[in-house]
Amino acid sequence: MTQRKRALLTGITGQDGSYLSEFLLEKGYEIHGIMRRTSTFNTDRIDHIYEDPHSSDARLFLHYGDLTDGTTLRRILEEVCPQEIYNLGAQSHVRVSFDSPEYTVDSVGMGTLRLLEALRDYQQRTGEEVRFYQAGSSEMFGLVQEVPQKENTPFYPRSPYACAKVYAHWQTINYRESYNLFACNGILFNHESPRRGETFVTRKVTRAVARIVAGKQKKLYLGNLDARRDWGYAKDYVRAMWLMLQQSEPEDYVVATGETHSIREFLDIAFTRVNLNWQDYVEIDPRYFRPAEVELLLGDPTKAKTKLNWEPSVTFKQLVELMVDADLEAIGQPCQNGNGGPLDHAMIRANMTSFVS
């Protein structure tokens, strides 16, 4: 009987961790996830795929750990003996990183270094190859030096989060070149879904739309509406992560849609979905402006499309609408399209699941 591949994920309870777990389970993997110990459970994104570890059918296992705790990371690595590691854990909210810069840099930057160093020791001791994926971010480009942004576009980070991601990016390259690790950086542009955290602007918008329709909220307060981002669907992007680790050689890849849209455009589609005018509900709050703004991000996914045979399956409009629909359903409101008619869920589901193979 062929032994299952084992994957170790940091950040398994987050948006990307949950979608990647689903994807890897479909591929037949055994999954081990690292989660921080808190007084309340934060596993709602993976509860539907979790089984009692005492069950003979269980293939998803959770371990308490933290990227700020190198000793525990080493212990978990020794216990799991994975073939692949996906480092998705982070304090990933850009605006919050200005308020908590030290913790952000410790978890994002030094956390990656701790994991890489544990991996180097493990691989040298055992002689077993472990493939490593580092979750990079388009925020590393910051003050844009060229449009669109490619793998070799210079970085100009504009937040503690982005600075820490740049550090993690170059440490991954350094360990790849110094110790012959199979280590890849995925420079992922903004990717959203109904599982996005509620403090991120996209989910903040779609959740507010649902609450306004239900009469539970009157206003939505936002910051810079002119910022433009390259938004894709998180479920598409985790597939790209996996594809990077299946190649013959480790490389770095930009993962993006190649389109950029403003927050105003996002608002327009989201509120039109429920036949409302966003200008009647949105107000500006200066607290949500960043000290250093990133105005424009637009990725060039040519390399990912060519070498990984990767393509996004959901358009920007479909992404916004499926997020609105999910938040409407979560609050018990019927879903309608912009013309007041029923949604074409079959078409959306076909786009959402077409990549599974």
ABEGO torsion letter per residue (X at the ends): XBBBBBBBBBGAABAAAAAAAAAAAAAGBBBBBBBBBBABBAAAAAAAABBBAABAABABBBBBBBAABAAAAAAAAAAAGBABBBBABBBABAAAAAABAAAAAAAAAAAAAAAAAAAAAAAAAAGBBBBBBBBBBAAAAEBBABOBBBAABBBBBABAAAAAAAAAAAAAAAAAAAAGBBBBBBBBBBBBBAABBAABAAAAAAAAAAAAAAGABABBBBBBAABBBBBBBAAAAAAAAAAAAABABBBBBBBBAGBBBBAAAAAAAAAAAAGBBAAAABBBBAAABBABBBABBBBBAAAAAAAAGBBBABBAAAAAAAAAAAAAAAAGBBBBBAAGBBBBAAAAAAAAAAABX
